[in-house]
């Protein structure tokens, strides 16, 4: 089944109403500092485990950059233990929160001012985490791509050499249909729909792609 561009894929996924039971822009707490922490915690683990860790941080009343910047590593490690790799993640969250406060003063200024290069200079932040923060915490027009995206497009016969190449393909077909104000929400929904579709329509490495009319 031939797929012309990312707009065609987006349109086909939209018709399936995949986000009906999800938050409007898919990631919980969209537009808040919680997303920054969640983007670090979700590395190499399942979202259900991340939610437990976030609940622990919320209950401990330290889910804020100024508080996490000063958190004791041992305490933070215990709170985020359900997410795995808790020693490295605790260290990275403390450092990222500290740098956020040092550089921007608060999350609101960070969300308006941070760029991808700054994020990629932070320890423990790679392209997928950086784009998750830009897209879901800062409401920027950055399309998150991941293993689910690669698997779905591979099922259509596409292969990409790098994260950036895959991202560019996904963004390119969308730019002609949304203006700069609409793009952040469109990219957020697109990534969420891809992930939900692949989770629901794959068996092992095989993805069912009977979605184009």
Buried (B, 14 or more C-beta within 10 A) or exposed (E): EEBEEBBBBBBBBBEBEBBEEBEEBBBBBBBBBBBBBBBBBBBEBEBEBBBBBBEBBEEBEBBBBBEBBEBEEEEBBBBBBBBBBBEBBBBBBBBBBBBBBEEBEEBEEBBEEBEBEBBEEBEBBEBBBBBBBBBBBBBBBBBBBBEBBBBBBBBBEEEBEEBEEBBBBBBEBBBEEBEEEEBBBBBBBBBBBBBBBBEEBBEEEEBEBEBBE
